[in-house]
């Protein structure tokens, strides 16, 4: 029995530092080349990304470049899906690396499970050797940093979940549940997966499939990325007019920052302390407990890597991750929605 034809779609923009690695990972897959087509859907890169894709496409006919003037991932995926001939569609990310059995295992699980979407685990890796980069990567894989995201923390057996990173879809999924929501600059994977589940579909996370995701390597880069993530958590809820497109963990940083803002306000009103009795201390206690938790987690992470003196890098990574996401969510509450983004 012949293997199903697979269409791989890779949205990209300004990915010159990573795109050659992704191309090589695709070329080294143990899935038959004649049963694969790969679309790199580029949003108008000016850093050499397009030239590297064109060079690969001239040598390997199953690699193609598609222009995406809208730049963002949903439009890139929708353009790729429209051009795809495969009965299986796999999304890859340009910030990640993939083992040679990545495609074959996902296809195998898709056929055996009959699930609408199948995905694997993330292994978070630093983009450099600096202790700061290593700390950021470790925090992005820690429960205190990312909550209960199963694809980051791991599973022991195939499990039904709310969402998976990237994904391996049967083509009819998009005919049944719709394409990616082009209004969403972020969270489009989560929203699509929730839409699938809301209408009775199944999403499976499998334990023996993984990819390596390369984390940001500096605190400013981590802040910018997670600020945008937090902002689009709120904008996703506003645009889709539903909160079940996301999980509680996505909204926790918003309440976290609001708590700290209220605590600062309380500290500025210490003159009220005699009248309030123990109330100020009781209000501040959760914040002190949080600082103690991330301090202890930072010490443990640094000790486990025999870098005890570097614990401050982990501590700052936790603070940056949580506060940037929360402030982004606050920005999302007040960000204007363009008329073209209004729900239809």
SULRA-V136817 format. One record per helix or strand of 2 or more residues. SS is the DSSP state (h for helix, s for strand). FROM is the first residue (numbers start at 1). LEN is the number of residues. If there is no record, write none. Layout:
ss=SS from=FROM len=LEN
ss=SS from=FROM len=LEN
//
This chain:
ss=s from=6 len=7
ss=h from=19 len=9
ss=h from=33 len=3
ss=s from=36 len=7
ss=h from=49 len=11
ss=s from=63 len=5
ss=h from=73 len=11
ss=s from=88 len=6
ss=s from=96 len=3
ss=h from=102 len=12
ss=s from=117 len=9
ss=h from=131 len=9
ss=h from=143 len=4
ss=h from=150 len=4
ss=s from=159 len=2
ss=s from=168 len=3
ss=h from=172 len=6
ss=h from=188 len=11
ss=s from=203 len=12
ss=h from=219 len=22
ss=h from=248 len=20
ss=h from=270 len=7
ss=h from=279 len=26
ss=h from=308 len=27
ss=h from=339 len=3
//
